Amino acid sequence: MKKRSRLEGFAEEQTLLSKERTLLSKERTVLTEITVFIAVIALGFGLIRFFEHSQYEAATTYLGIFVILFGVLGILLSIRGYRKYSNEAGSLERSINNSD
């Protein structure tokens, strides 16, 4: 009997470690997405600044603003997705702990 309970404890520990790895992986993915969207925002500012005194100033200004807003929206959606995933993972873990 003692071996079985030790194996069950080991299995539970492995399950928790795998959940932690998955959550850390999701965090890493979100940080990468945020980095990319910050670069997109910088591109928008670069478009506005680079074409500041050209004949297409109005068009590139609008394009730059659109690119900046796209980057901000991307960051917000990334954070929202992470929070949703984190809440679902937390509620799943609580339900597993309560069933034991």
C-alpha positions, 0 to 999 in steps of 0.5 A: 500500500505504501508504494501505491501512495508514493506513486500517486504522490509522484504522479500528482507532483508531475501533473503540477509541474507540467501545469507550471511549465505550460503556464510559464510557456504561455507567459513566454509567448505573451512576452514575445507577442508584446515585444513584436507589437512594441516593434510594430508601434515603433514602425508606426512612429518611424513611418510618421517621422520618416515621411514627415516632409514628403508629398505623401505626408497625410497618407503616411501619417494616417498609415502610421497612426493605424499601425500604432493603433494596431500594435496597441490593440495587439498588446491588449489582446495578448494580455487579455488572452493570457489573463483568460488562460491564467484564470481557466488554469487556476479554476481547473487547478482549484477544481482538481484540488477540491475533488481530492 
